[in-house]
Amino acid sequence: MIAETQRARALDPELSSPREALPPRFLHEVFETSVRRLPREIAVEVPASGGLPRRRLTYAEIDELANDLAARLAPFVTRESVVAILLPRRDHRVYVAQLAVLKAGGAYTCVEPGSPAEQARFILEDSGAVAAVVCDETLGLLETLGFPAEGAVMVEPPAGRPLSAPPARPAWLVPSTLCYVIYTSGTTGKPKGVMVEHHSVVNLALSDVERFGLGVEDRVGQNSTVAYDSSVEEIWLAFACGATLVVMDDDVVRLGPDLVSWLREQRITVFCPPPTLLRMCTCDDPERELPHLRLLYLGGEALTADLVDRWAPGRWLENGYGPTETTVTVTRTRVFANQPVTIGKPLRNATACVLDAELNEVPRGETGELCIGGQAVTRGYLNRPELTREKFVEHSVHGRIYRTGDLVYWGESGDLVYIGRSDAQVKIRGHRIELPAVEAELCAFPGVRAAACTVQDLGSGKELVAFLVADPSAPPEIDPLRAELRAKLPEPMVPARFGFLLDLPVKAASGKLDRSALPLLTPGPEPERELVAPRDEAERLVARAFSDHLRRGAPVSIFDDFFLDLGGNSLLAAETVSALRKTGLTAALTVRDVYEARTVAALAARIASAPPREAPVRQIRPSAPQVSRRAPLSAAVQLACILAKLVIGSIAAYVGIFYLLPLVAGDLGATSLLLLAPALALGALGVYAPLSLLVAVAAKKLLIGRYEPGRHPYLGSLYLRNWVVQQTARAIPWEMIEGTVFKNYFLRALGARIGRDVHIHRGVDLRSGGWDLLEIGDGATIGRDASLGLVEFQDQQIVFGRITIGAHATLDTRARMAPDSEMEEGAVLTALSMVPSHATVPAGETWHGVPAAFLGVAQPAPPLAAGARPWPARLHGVALLFARLTIAELSYLPLLALAAACQRFWGIDWLAAFNPASSDPRPVLAALGITAAGFALVLPLEALAARLLGAVRPGTYPLYGWTSLAVFIKERLLESAGNSLSGTLLWPRWLRWAGMRVGRKCEVSTIMEVVPELVEIGDECFFADGIYLGRPWLHRGTLTAARTVFSTHTFLGNHVVVPAGAELPEEILVGISTVADAGQIRPGSSWFGNPTFELPRREVVEADRSLTFDPAWYRYVNRLFWEYLRMAVPVIPVLLGILWLKAIPGWHETQTAATFYALTLPAAALALGGILVALVFAS
């Protein structure tokens, strides 16, 4: 279990805000978030190999071990400093060590135990490592590297004592603190350390969570060694979302064609190889052979179209790009078969620009150097200030940028298209190599006067080759030279072939090396090597394969080393073995054999002793969930139900209008009928609502009985029965009873277990069924537009899941609970957050984010304002129902006044327009005019009504009382007016009428949960659609309202949630579906996401104000014309209604009853509905 000390750290007030969450600021906090959510899930798995059993560690186990190791590292880490990690690749404790270093406040750098001693020694010295984490296997290595023994810290916890609690957070630890150092090849032959800060890699981890939506069911294969930066993204693809990281050792990576079987056996769902490794797999049908693999994330080198065409079908294939200096990946895109391959667009909080040699922007479509800005840009090179200044420059427009040296252009799709390197930096099999680094080592070897390296295709793929200018008196020997390079450099930096030149080609103008003029090395044996021919059939077959794949048909010696002499690599090994397997004699060979035997002679010797090879068993992907065989029947029943509803509804409308309405109106009169409409409607609601509920309950009992959790075929029996029950449930007048205690009564009748004093606010749609699976405890609060996943559709199946909400729990605005999730007593789920399936929010905790994670302790109910007393819930519900019906009555008052004026001054009875026997056009024209004018005049009446309700003062009030009633009515009035005015020039004016302070030149679209007098908007603000503006906080039987202030030039995206009491600074942007946290947002900043994170400095485009805030007069008039034309929209349904009324009696007289009721009435209703729907889409 998670130590209590870790929970205490999570409750640090610096990491908590009253209601909304802060995103993780440090990389280890991302892991701790997963620990809190999923402590018992497997975090790391090392499959069985080499006689070692399978090993698994849970998130909680890793965290406890990391806490203990962090406590032991803390005495060494007294400031920002580096701790080296020397652990084998297969050691699962390497992840414990990384987290421990971060928890102690340090930055880690990983050193491969098998790397050249000179390189490892340099990294330890250059990094200034204050300590080194080792195990029994690597402890002795420190002495040979000259590292002091007192700086060694064993990764294993000391035996015989309990694990230690984590150290307190160091004072120096901030988001810009160093997180890790990755060493890459340097221009002097020495590697250079790239310094990556916490905020950069946290930004990458969170962007991966948002983009790929991975979860606990995913298994991420890690093929990169932890000394390379690509391992960082692989690790945190898993750790950031609670998935399992499956470690791949060197033997697995070298499996070649057999890697497909390993991926299938280990059920890998996410794989992040470089394209070369993927090409090694030589899989004929990846979609069939790897059914579990749903995300392929490629990077490290250029991706070719043939790989995309083969691997993209059936899964998400992502192409990522990014130098180490820009935190692993900085641009990416999903690629598809038979489409152009690009490197996509920048990640969140990162920018990309294409510049010329003078760092000016090149025109779109032209080639230039790719430069990166934003949070992805790292601190620079450790102990290399001059190189840092050269590569990381301050740009006058884009700020601090990193010059990648890569040539790109912006494609027509808006994606970046990669061309190649602009300097001497190349990539070989995913490893970045700076050619001057190799050349420096070559020139240091005796007998070499000058050297130049380049990349050439030696048979199958690109390889590094070197050209030497030798000392004529003592030319170098190739074998000792190659051995010397291997002792000093990583394997990818050792040239595969060598050639000799008298002089290196240079450019005439500058005298610099002209790499493009280097000659092409032809395949064939090196001159000084003896060529030994094959001696039998097995050797002949292997030699032919070696020759075809490494020497383009040139002969090879049976004693040539596949790697050392012939320049082979993992890709060529895979391709060679794939070719050999096509012949019966060599069908038993594997890629492992190539790595172990390495020569033609040794491989041929293995063939005789190899057992017969069985044909591989191919696992066929289980068939996707099938649509039920009853689908045609289900569809027919649905169509019949829809037609029956149409027929019954049209008949009911006809009877009501032509028979019942005249009876009622004849006694009361039309005017009295309209005035009494609220009371009559309330009475009708009291009759209709129970009847509709009774029908729904009977349908559920007859067709379903009791809902149980489970998955069922789409269009199957249960799907159809539930669909029918849904139709009856949708007939219940939910809209009228929303936000009242009566909704709870209805849900209980349908099978839900709803406690006392539960408040379910507007927009919580519970009409889809599954009510028996819903349990809500006493005093719980469900906020506006919250989503409860009782019924969902997944993989052509209908899924029913339990939703359990404990007593006094709170779901805030637009929060979501997925099927089979739970909130315990007193838990809080903040706005826009989501609890995933099978997750539980513990009692008394506040969770936030997507997916939700622990934020802090839940707040108690705030104290009520002085003198505030709650009403009985039923009384409040009746008052709210009557208020809603009265608001509806407002729309009739202007109509009555205009009708009276029309009758008095012009003698026109507008109601005659609806008389089928009347043929006078004047009443029709009067009715249309009164409708348009009345529609416009009702808007100021709604604003006046909001004013007459009185001003709501900031404070906390009972959820059922006069103030809450006023708040709910004001919200309804504002949203009713917004349906007609949102996004228009008149909307800010109406808001001012209603009591809101709105600045000049503001653009406001649809806003919700607004108390007008408590909101102040500055000049020139832009609010997009669906914004919850200053919404009151509903929590444990209380409603808290506060003043909300927006400063000048505030931009709010769609579905932003602004809590009550927020005071936002000027010049800010809050992106789509983001909670505006006033405690974070600074003037001039931009924010996005959930949890919220800061966007980089945006490029400010100077626009002509005559097109934005100061339009020309004719633009203003044009806009007014079209906006006022919206006032005529209600005229269309009225006109259609008049035409229907006048046509129906004639059709009734000329047709048989069967034809009229079964065909004509439904067809007319369908036609009217189609016209209105078309008008909605057209507008």
N, C-alpha and C positions, 0 to 999 in steps of 0.2 A: 504494500500500500504506500501511497505518497506520504512522506514524512510530514508531520504537522508543521515543521519549520518551513517547508516549502509552501504550504498553504498560507502561512503567515506572510511570506514574501509576496504571495499573490494578492494578499489583502493590503499591500502597501498603498497608502492613500495617494502616492504619487502616480500610481497606475490606475486609479479609479476616478470616476467622475460621478456626480449624483445620479445621472440617469443613462448616459450614453457611454459606450466603450471607447477606449483608446486602442489603437493597433499595437501589436508587439513592436518594441523599439530595438530589441537586441535579438540576435539569432537564437540564443538559447531560450529566450522567452517564447519563440515560435514552437520550440519543442515542448516547453513546459505547458503550453496551451493544449497540445495533444495529450500530454500526460494527464491533465485534469479531465479531459473529455473521455479518454480511452485508456486508462491505466493498465488494463489487463490485456490489451491487444498486443500482438507480436509486432515489435518494432524492427528487429534485425533477425534474419535467418541465414545461417551458413549451412548449405546443403552438405550431406555426407560426402567425403572425398578423401583419398589417400589414407584410408583406414580410420579416419576420424568420423565420429557419429555426427548426425545433424545437430546443430546448436541453435537455440532460439532464446531471445531475450525480449521481455515485454517492455513497454514504455516505462512503466513504474520501476522495473528492475534497472534499466539503464540510468534512469534519473537518480535512483538511490546510489548507485555506484559512482555516478558522476559527481554527486554531492560530496561523497566521501573523498574522492580524489581531489576535488576542488579545495576542500579543507586542507589537504596535505600539500597542495601547490601554493596556497595563499601566502605562506612565509616567503616564497621566492618572488612572488608577483607583487611588488610594492608600488608599482606605477605602470603606465602603459609599457608593456614589454612583450617579448616573444618567448614562447615555450615550444621546444622541438618535440616532435612525436616520432619515435622510431619503433614501429610495430609492424609485424608481417601483414601482408595484404589480407590474408584470410582470418586474421584475428579480429573477432567481433568487438573486442575492447577498444579498438581504434576510435569508435564512435563515442564511447565513454570518455576517452581521453580528450577528444575535441570539445565535447560539451563541458568537461571539467575545466579545461583551460579558459573557456569563455566565462563560466560561472565565477572563476577566480579573478576575472578582470583582465586576463591576458589575451594575446593573439597567438594562434598556433601556426606552425609550419610543419608539414609532414615530410619526413626523409625516408625514402625507400631503403630498407636494409640492404638490398642487393645492388644499389647504385654504386658507381665507381667511388673509391675511397676519397680521391681528391675532390670530387664534386660534393660528397657528403660533408667532408671537412670544411670546405668553403662555405656551405650553407650554414653550418653551425656557427662559424666565425662571423660571417657577414650579418646574420640575423641578430647577433648578440644574445643568443638564447640564454635565459637566466636559469633554465632547468630543461631536463629532457625526460620525457615519459618513456619508459622502456619495460620490457618483460624479461623473463629469465633467458629467452632465446637471443635477445639483442643487447643485454647488459654488457657483455664482453666487448661489443662493438665500440662502445664509447671510449674505451681505453685506447684502441687503435686509432681512433679519430682525434685523440688529444683533448677530449672533453673532461673536465674535472669530475671526479667520482662523486663529490659531495652534491653535485647538481642533478644526480640521477634520482628519479622518483619512480618507484615500481607502480605499474598500473594495477596490480593485484592489491586488494585491501589487506592490511596486516591481519594475520590470523590471530584469533583469540580475543578480539575486541569488537564491540558493536560498530556499525557504520556511523560516520560522523555526519553532523548536519552541515549544510552548505555554509560557506562564509557569508558575512554581510556584504551587501553590494558595495563595491569600492567607490570612493568619492569621485574618481576620475572617469568612471564609466558613463559615457553619454553616447548617443547614436553615432557620433563621428569618431568614436574610439576605434582603434584598429581591431579587426576581427580575425583575419588570417593573412598569411603571406604565402604566395605561390611563386615558385622559382621557375623561370623560363630561360631559354637559351639567350646568351648575351653576345654582343658584337665583339667582345674581347676574348671569347672562349669561356668566360666565366658566366654562370647563370645570373640573372638579375631578378630580384625579389619584387613582385608587384604587391603593393599594400592595399588591402581591401577593407573598408570600414563597415561597421554593423549595418548602417542604414542602407547601404548599397545592396548587400546580399539579402537583407530582410525584404527589400522592395522586390527583388527577384523571386523569393520564395512565395510571397503573398500574391504576386502576379500569376505565378504558376497555379496556385490554388484557384484563383478566379477563372483562369482560362480553361483548365482541363477538368475541373470538377472531380478530381480523384477522391477516393474514400477508403474506408477501412477494408473493403473487399479487394483492393488493388494490391498487386505484388510487383514491385519495381526492381528490375534487374540492374545491378551496379557492375558495369564492366570496366570502368576506369579505375586506375590506381588513385589512392587518395592524395598522391603528390601532384596530380594534374587537376586543373580547375574544373574540368567537366564533371568530376566526381561530386563537386559541391552541389550542382543542380540535381544530379541523380539522387543524392542523399536527401535533399530537402524536398524533392518531389514527393517522397514518401513521408518524411517526418512532419511536414507541415500540415498533412491532412489525415494522419493516423493510419497510413498504409504500411505495408511490410516491405522492408528493403532486403532483397535477396542478393547475397554477395556472390560474385563470380570471380573465381581465382584464375591464375594464368592458364592452367590446364583447360578450363572451360572456354576461355576466350580463344584458345587455339584449336578448338574442336572443328572449326570449319563447317563442312556440311552437317556434322553431327550436332552442331549447336542448335539446329532446329528441334531435334529430339529433346535436348536439354531444356529448351524454352517451353516445350509442350509438357514435359514431365513436371517441371517446377511451376506450371500454371502461371507463367509470367504474363502480366497484363500490360506492363509499361516497359519499354526497352529503348535505350538511348545510345545506340552505337554510332560511330562515325560511318560514313557510307562505305568505306573500305571493308569494315567488319561485316556490314550487312551483305556486301557482295560475296563475302566468303561463304555465306550460308548456302548459296546456290540452291535455293528452294524453288521448285517448279510451280507450286500453287500455294503461296502463303495464306491465302484466304481460307483454304480448306485445311491445311496442315497445322495452322496455328490459330485455332478458334478463340482462344482466350486472349490473345494479344490484340488489345484495342487501341493502344497509343504507341506509335513509333516516333521517337523524337530524335531527329538526326542533326548532327552538327560536327564542327571540327574541320571540315573540308567541303569543297564544292560538291553539291548533289547533282547527279546526272538524271536525265529524263528517263533512261531505261530502268533505273532503280525505282523511280516513282511509278512508272507504268506497271511494274511487277508487284510492288508492295503496297501501293495506296488503296487498291480496292478492298473493301471490307473493314477498314479501320481508319483511324485518324493518323495521318502522316504529317508531322510537323517538321519544317525545315528551319533550323535556328542558326543564327550567326552571332559571333561576338568574340573579340580578342579578350585575353585575360584582363587587360587594362580596363575593360568595360563590364566586369563582373559576369563572366561566363557567357551569358546570352543577352544581346541587346536589341536585336531585331528578329522577327520570326513570322511565319505564316503557315497555314495549312496548305498543302499542295495536293493536287489531284492528278490522276492519270490523264494523259493526252492533253495536258495544259502546260503553259510555260512555267518553268521553275524559277522562283524568285526567293529573295531572303526577307521579304515581307516589310513590315513597318516596325517602328520602335516600340518597345515595351512601355508600360505606364511609367511616368516620371522620368522618361528618357527622351532625348531628341536626336534627330539625325539630319545632317545637312550635307550637301554635295558641293565642295568648294574647289576652286582652281589653285594654282601654285601660290597665288597671292592671297589666298583665303577669302576670295570673293565667291558669292553664289554663282553657280553656272546655270544657264537656262535649263528649264525642265526638259528632260530627254537627252541632254548632253552628258558626256562622261566627265567625272571629276573624282576627287578623293573624298571618301566617306569620313566624316568627322562626327563624333558622338558627344552629346552633352547631357546634362541632367544627373540624377542620382546614380546612374549606372557607372559614371566615370569614377575611377578609383583615386586614391590619394597620390599615387605616383610610384617611383622606384625607390626601394630602400637603399640609402647611402649613395644614391646617384642623382644629386640635385641638378647637374647640368643636363643629363639625359631626360630628367623629368621636365625641365623647362623646355626642352626641344620637342617632346612629344605631347605634353599637356600645356596648351597655350590658352591665353585669355583672349577671347574674340570680342570685337566691339559690339556685335549684335547677339551672338549666341552664348556669350559668357564663357566659362571654362569648358574647353572641349579637348577631346583626345583625337589626335590624327592617326587614323588606323593604317594609312598607307595602302588601303584597298581601293581599287577603282570600281565605281558603280555609276548607275544612272537611275533616275526615277522613271519607271515604266508607265505605260498608259493606264494601268490598273491602279496606280498610286503606290505600288510596291517598289522596293529597291531591287535592282537587277545587278548581280555580282559579275564583274568582268575579270578581275585578277589582281595580283600584287602590283603596286607602283614602285616598289623598291626591291631590295634583295632578300626580303623575307618570304619564305615559302612554307607550304605545308606538305608533309609526306605522311600518308596514312593517318591523318588526323593530328600529327605532331607538328607544331610550329617551329620552324628552323630559320635562324638568321644566318645567311650564307657567310658573312664576314667572320662569324664565330668559328665556323669550320675552317675557313681559310687561314685564320690566325694560328690554329693548331697545326695545320699542314705546314705552314711556313716555319714553325718552330722545330720541325723535324730535320735532322741533319741531311744535307744533300738536296733540300728543296729551296730554290731561290724565290719562286713566286708560285701562287696557286689561285685558281678560280674555280668556283663551283656553280653548278646549274642543275636544272631538273630536266631529265630526258626520259623518253619511253624506251625501255630496254627489251620490251617484248610483251608485257601485259601490265600496264599501269606505269605511273611515273616513279622514277627513282632518282636519288641524289648521285651525281657523278662529279668527279674532280679532275681538273686538268693541272698538271704540274710542269713547271719550268725547272729542270734538274741542273744541278752542278755537274758539268761534264766530267770533272775529275773524280767525283764520288757520287754517282746517282743513287737515289734511295731505292731500297728493296720494298716491294709492295706489301709482302706479308708482315714484316716487322712494323711498317708504317700503320697498317690496318690494326695490328695488335696494340700499338701505342694509342691510337685514337680510341679504341674500345676501352682502354683503361682510364681515359680522361673524359670521354663524352658519352652521352646516352646513345643507345644503339641507332635511333633514327638519324643521328647526326653523322654517322659513319658512312662515307660514300660507298655505293654498291660497285662502282667501276672507277678505274683510274685511266687517264690518258696522259701522254706527254706532248708538250709543244715547245718549240724553240723560243717563242715569245707569246705573251698574252695579247689578244686584240684590244685596241683602245679606240676611243672616239677621237676623231681628228680635232674637233673644236676644243674639247676640254681635257683630253689626255686621260679621261677616266676609262675604267674597264668597260668594254662593250660586250656584255654577256650574250647578246643576241648573235654575235659573230663567232662564238665558240662552236667548233665542229661537232657533228653528231657522231657519237661512238657507235660503231657497228657491232652487232652481236657476234660473239665468238670467244674462244678461249684467250686469256691474257697471254702475251707472247712468251713469258718466262715459265709458264706452267706446262707440264708434260701431259699429253692427251693419251689416256688409256682407254681403248675401245671396249665395248661390252663383250662378255665371254659366253653368255648363254641367252636363252629366250627371255627369261625374267629381267635380266639386266638390260637387254635390248629394249623391252617395253618401257621400263622405268627411264632409261636414258632418252628415249624418244619423247616421253612426256616432259622430262626436264628441258630438253632442247626446244620443244615447241613453246613452252611457257616462259622460259627464261632467256633463250638465245635466238628466238625466231628461226629455228631450224638449224642453227649452227651446232656442230658437234660439241659434246661435253665429255669430260673424263669421268670414269666410274668412281673416281676417288675425289672428285670435286665436292666440296661442302655446299649443300643447297643454299645456305645463308651466307657463309663467310666468303666463299669463292664465286658463287654464281649470283649473288645479290638477291637471293630469294627473300620473300617476306610472307607474312601471314596470309595475305590475299592470294599470292602466287601458290603457296602451299595448298590452300583450299581448292584452287582451280586445278592444280596438278593432280591432287587426289581424286577430284571429281572425274577427271578424264581417265585415270587409271581404273576407277571402279566400273567403267563401262566394259572392261575386258575381264573375262572369267578368271584368268590367272592372277590378276592383281586386284580383284574385287574386294579382298579382305583388308586392304591397306586403309589406314586412317591418317588424319592429319597429325595425330600424336606420333605415329610412326615416323613421319617426316622430321618432326622436331627431335626425336630420339636417335634415329639412325642417320639421317642427314645426307648420306651419299647414295649413289645408285647401287653400289656394291652391297652396302649394309641393308638397304631396303629390299633388294632382291633376295638377300639371305633370309629375311623375315617371311618371305612369301611361302617358302617350303614348310616352315614350322607353324604357319597360321592355320587355325581350324577353319573348316568350310563356313562361309558367311551366309547366314540366312537372310532372306529378303526382309527388309524392314517392314514392320507392321505400321500401317498408317492409321492414325486415329481420325475418324471422320467427325467433324463438328456435329454435336447434337443439333438436331433440327430446331429451328427457332419456334417459339410458341405459335401454334397454328390457330387460325380462326376456326371457331367451332363448325362442325358439320351442319349444325342447325342454322347457320348464318342466313341462308335464303328464307327460311321460315321466320327467323327473328326479324329480318328486314321487312318481310310482308306484314307481320303483326304490327311493327312500328308504323308502317305506312297506313295500315288500316286504322290505327288509333289516331293518327294525325288527321286523317280524313273524317273520322267520326267527330273529333273535336271541332273541326271546321264546320261540319254540318250542324251539330248541336249548338255551337256558338252562334252561327248565323241565324238559326231559327230562334234562339233565345233573344237575340238582339231585335229581330223582327217583331216578336211577340211583345217585348218590353216597350218598344217605341210606338207601335201601332195600336196596342191594346191597353197595356198597363199604365203607361205614361198619360194618355188622355184621361183615364179614370181618375188618377191622382190630381192632375193639373186641372181637371174640370171642377173639382171641389175647391181647390186652393187658389187657382190662378197661377199663371206662369211666374209673375213677380214674387208672390208669396212662396212659391215652390223653391225659387232660387235662394231667397233669404233664409228659408228653413233647411237648406241643403245640408249644413254641418250636422244639425240634430238628426235629420232623417238618415244621413249617411252613418252616423254613429250607431243609430238603432239598427240599420241594415247590417252594419259590420257585426253587431252583437248577435245577429241571427246567422249571417253567412259564415263567419269565421268558425264557430263550433261545428257547423254542418260540414264545411270543407275539411276540418280536422278529422271529423268522424269518418268521412270517406277515405282519407289517407290512412288512418289507423286500420280501418277494415281491410283496405287493399294490402297493407303491409302484413297484417295477420294472416290473410288468406294466401298471399303469394310468397311471402318470405318466412313468416314466423318470427324467428330471432336471427339477427345478423351475427355471424361468427367471423373471426379473422381468417384470411386466406386469399388465394389467387384463383381466378376462374377464367375460362376462355372468353375472348371477345365475341360478342354476338351469341354466346351460349345461353343455356337455360337461365342461370342465375342472373346473367347480364340483362336478359330480356325482362325477367320478372322485376328486377330492380328498376329498370327503365320505366316500366308501367307505374311502379310505386312513386317514382320521381315525378311523373306527370301529375299524379294526384296531389303530391306534396307541393308542387309549384302552384297549384290552385289556391293554396292557403295565402291569405293577405299578409305575408311576412313584412312587406314594406311598411305597412301601417303599425305593426306591433313591434318593430325593431326598437331596441333601446328601452323596452319596457319589461316589467316582470311577466307580462302575459306570454312573451316568447318562451320563457322558461317552462310555463305550464304546457305549452304546445309540444316542446321538445320532450318533456317527461311523458306525455301521452304517447309519443312515438317510440319510446323505449330508452331515451337517454336518462342517465342518473345525474340530475342537476340538484345541487345543494341549495341551502337557503341563502338569500341575499346575494345571489350571483348576478352580475351585470354583464350582459352581452351587448356590445355597442353596435352601431349601424355598420352595414357592409359585411358582416360575418355570415357567409353563405353556408347554410347547413341544410340545403334542400336536396342533396344528392344521395341520401340514404345513409346506412351504417349507424343509425342513431343508438342502437344497443351497445355500440363500442365506445360511446362517449361518456366519460365520467368527469364531472366538474364539482369540486369540493365547495363547502360553504365559503361565502365571502369572496370568491374569485372574481377577477375582472378581465374581460376579453375586450381589447381595444378596437378601434375603428379599422375595418377592412382586414382584420386578422384572418389567418387561414388555418383551418384544422383539417388535416389530411385523413379523414375517415374513409374516403373513396378516391382512388386514383386509377389512372391507366398507365401500365408499363408493359412494354414488349408484347403488345396485342393481348393483354390480359387486364381484367378489372381486379383491382387489389383493394381489399378491405383491411383496415388496420385500426388498432386501438389508439385512442387518445385519452390520456389521463392527466387531469389538471388538479393539483392539490388545493386544499383549503387556503384561501387568502393569497393565492398565486395571481400574478398579473402578466398578461400578454399585451404589450404595447402596440401602437399603430403599425399595421401591415406586418406584424410578426407572424411566423409560420411554424407549425409543428407538423413534421412529416409523419406518415403512418407508423404506428407502434413506437411512438415517443411519449415521454412522460415529463411532467413538471411536478416536483414534490411540494409539500406544504410551504407556503411563503416564498416560493421561487419567483423570480422576475425574468422575463424575456423582453429585451429592449426592442425599440422600434426597428423595423426592417431586418430583424435577426431571424435565423432559421435553426431549429433543432432537427438534426437529421434522424432518420429512422433508427430505432433501437438505442437511442441516446436518452439519458435522463438528466434533467437539471436538478441537482440536489437541493434539499430543503434549505431555505434561507439564503440562497445564492442568487446573484444577478449574472445572467449570461448575455453575451452580445456577439454579433458578427454572423457571417455566413461561411462555413457552418459556425454555430454559436459556440462560444468558449467562455470559461469563467472570467468574470470581470471584478466582482467584489461581493460583499455581503449585501443582501437586499435591505432597502430602507424600510423602516417601520412606517405606519400610516402617519402622515403629518398632522399636527394638531389643528383643530378647526378654528375658524375665525370666531371672535367673541360674539356670543348670542346666536350662533348658527345652530339650528336644530333640524335633524332629519325628518322627512315626511315618511309615512307608511308607503311601502313600495307600490301597492295597488293604487293608492290615491295619486301618486306621482304618475303612474302609468295612464290612468284615466285622464288626468290633466294634460298629459303630453298628446294623447290621442285626440282630444278635443281641440287642442292647439293646432295640431296638424290639419285637421279638417277646417278649422277657421282660416288658416293660411290659404287653403284651397279656395275658400269663399272670397278671398280678396280678389281673385281673378274675375269674379262675377260682378263686383261692385261697379267698375267702370262701364261694363256692358249695360247694366241696368240704368246707369245715369245717362249714357249716350242713347239708349233706346227710348228713355222717357223724353229726352230732348228731341229726338227724331219724330216721336209721336206728337209732341206739343207744337213744334215749330213748322214741321213739314207735313204732318198728317199721315205719316207712313208707319204702318205697323210692321216692324222688321220681322216679327215672328211669322208673318204670313209667308215669308220666304220658305219656311219649312212645311207649309201646307201643300200637300200633293195636288190639291185641286186648284191652287192659285197659279195663274199664268202671268201675273203682273211682274215685270222685270224690276220695278223699283224696290220692292222689299228685298229682293236678292242682292241688289247693289248696296242697299242700306245695311244688310246683314254682313256683307263682306267688309264694308267700310267700318262698321262698328267693331267687328272682330279685330281688324288691324289696329284701330285707334285704342280699343280697350286693352289689347296686348301690350301696347306701348305705355299706357297710363298706369297699368298695374305695377310697373317697375318702381316708380317713385313711392307708391303706396307701401311696397315691401320695405323700402328704405325707411319710411316713416314709422312703420310697425317696429322695426329694429330699434329705432330711437325711443319709441314709447315704452318699450320694455324696461327702460332705465339702463344706466351705465353699470357694467359689472366691474367691481374693483378688484385689484390684485389680492389674492388670499386663497385660503383653503376652505372649502365648503362641503357639506354633505352631498354625496352622489345623488341622493333623492331629496330635493328641496327646491325652494323658489329660485335660487341662483342657478342651480344646474338646469332647471326648467328653462330659464331665460337663455342660458348658454346654448342649449340644444335647439331652441326655437330660432335664435339668431343664426346659428350654423345653417339651419334649414332655409331660412329666408335668404341668406347670402348665396347658398348654392342654387336655390331656385332662380334668383336673378342672374347668377353666373351662367346658367344654361342659355340665356339669351344674349348676355353682354360680354362674357369672358373673351379676352383678346381684342376687344374693340376700344376705340377712343373714349367711348362713354363709360366704360367699366371703372376706370379710376375715379371719375366724377361720382358715379353711384356709390362707390366705396366711401367717398368723403361724405355723401349724404347720410350714409349709415353710421358714421362716426369715426371712420378710420382717417388717420393723417397720412396722406399720400403726396409725395413730392411731384415736381414737374417732370413731364416727358417720361413717364413710366409706362412700360408695357407689362400688363398683368394678364395671365391666362387663367385657367381654372385653379381655384384655391379652395381648400376644405378645412374644416375644424377651426374656423376663424371667429374670434370675438372682435368685431371691428374696432371698438374703442380702445382695445389693448394693443393695437398694432400701429407702428409708425414706420413709413417707408420713405427713404431719402430720394433725392432727385435721380433721374435717369437710371432707374433700376429695370431689370428684365426678369420676370418670373415665368417659367414655362408651365406645362400642363401638370395637373394632379398634385399640387404642392400642399402639404399639410402645414399650414402657416400659423405658427404660434399656438399649436394645439394644446389645450389644457391636459394636464396629467391626471389620468383616472387610476386610482390605486387604493385598494382595500377600503372601499366605501367612501372615498373622498374624491373631490375634484379640485385641482390646484390651478388657478389662473394667474398669469403674470404678464407684465408688459414686455412686448417683443419689439425690438428696434432694428431696422435695416438702414445702413448708411448708404451714401451715394455710390452709384455704380456697383450695385450688388447683382450678380447673375446667379439664379437658381435654376437647376435643371429639372427635368421631369421627376416627379415623385420624391422630391426632397422633403425631409421631415425636419421642421424647425421647432424645437421644444419651446414651450412657454417660458418667458424670462430671458431668452437669448438676446444679446445685444451684439450684433455683428458689425465689424469695422468696414471701412470703405474699400472699394476696388477689389472685391473678392469674387471668386467663382466657386460654387458648390455644385458638383456634378450630379448626374442622374442617380436616383435611389441612394442618396447619401444623407446621413443624419448630420445636421449642422451643429457642431460642437463649439460653442462660443469660447470655451476654455482653451481651444487649440488654435482657432483661426486668427491669423494676424492680418493687418492691413496689406493689401496687394497680393495675398496668397490664394492658392487654388487647391481644392480638396475634393476627394472622390473616394467612393468605396465604402464597404462595411465589413470590418472596421475601417474607419476613415484614415486615409493617408494623404500626405501633401503632394500635389503635382509640382513638377519643376516650373521654373519661371517660364511663363508663356510668352511666345513672340507676339508683341503688340502690333497689330496691323493698323496703320493710319488709314481710316476710311473717310470718305467725303461725308460730312455731317448732313449734307442735303439729302443723302440717301438713308440716314438713320434718324438722329434726334431732331434735326432741323430740315424737314422735307420742304420742297418747293410747294407753293400754294396749290398748284394743279394736282400734285400727288396727294396732298391733304384732302382736297375736294373729291378726288376720285375714290379715295379710301372711305370717306364719309358716305358717299353715294352707295357703295356696295354694303357698307355696314348697316345703313338705314334700311336697305332693301331686305335685310333679315327680318325686319318687323312685319313684312308681308307674308312670311312663311306660314303663320297659322291660317291665312286666308285659303290656302290650298286644301287642307283637309275639310274646312267648312264648306267650300265649294263642292268638293267631292261628296260630302254628306248631303247637301241639297239636291244634287243630281241623283243620288241614290234614292232619296225620299220620293222624288218626283217620278222616278222610273219604276220603282217596286210595285205600286198599285196596278199600273198597266200590265206588267208582266203577270201579276197574280190573276188578273181577270182573263187573260188570254191563254194561260197554261193550265195543265192539269195540276192537281195538288202534289202528286208525286214528283212531277218534273220541277215544279216551282221550289218545293222544300228541299229536294234531294240534289238538284243540279243548279238551278238559277241562283238561289240565295248563296250557297257556298261559292259559286263561281264569281258572283259580284263581290263578295267579301274578299276573296283571294285577289281579285283584280285591284280593289282599293288598297289592300295591303301591299301588293307589289308596287303600285305607283308611289306610295309613301316611302317604302324602302328605297326605291330608286332615287327619290328626292333626297333622302338622307345621304346616300352615297355620293350623289352629284354635288351636294353642298360640302 
